[in-house]
């Protein structure tokens, strides 16, 4: 009997992030903002989504060197940024008629944090989630798969044939409460690596 209880508790603990994912979907469908505020760390998700959307298909770069931990690397990075800016300014003065890169459109990250858009993200709509219309979706929503699980963190993935794989990172707060802290959008490079694994 004790073995069954322990096994049941372990199963419930393992299933908790999947239940939280389903709760996010359900709360989006019912437009329950209060429930979403308890299920999602909006500040953290907003920052991570903005960084990914600004980076585009090339994906995110590693954080810049820290002045505290790597003063030489941080100084070199600062000089490189200044040199790049000065070089661009000089090039613009010397070649005023040179073809300039098109201005990048401004992306409103908050358009990805509405209940409809979050629902779209859970359906695998990726960067098209901000224009997602649930009424136009046909078929069964994709089921999340556990990509990683530990005592403190779990990653679930949702794959769409067109958009690729979106990753949802949950962190545990308390015994069974899991909060969504990061949404990883698919990039062209990450999908190419999955399609052509090394070796």
Buried (B, 14 or more C-beta within 10 A) or exposed (E): EEEEEEEEEEEEBEEBBBEBBBBBBEBBBEEBEEBBEEBBBBEBBBEBBBEBBEEEEEBEEEEEBEEEEEEEEBEEBEEEEEEEEEEEEEEEEEEEEEEEEEEEEEBEBEEBBBBBBBBBBBBBBBBBBBEBEEEEEEEEBBEBEBEEBEEEBBBBBBBBEEBBBBBBBBBBEEEBEBBBBBBBBBBEEBBEEEEEEEE
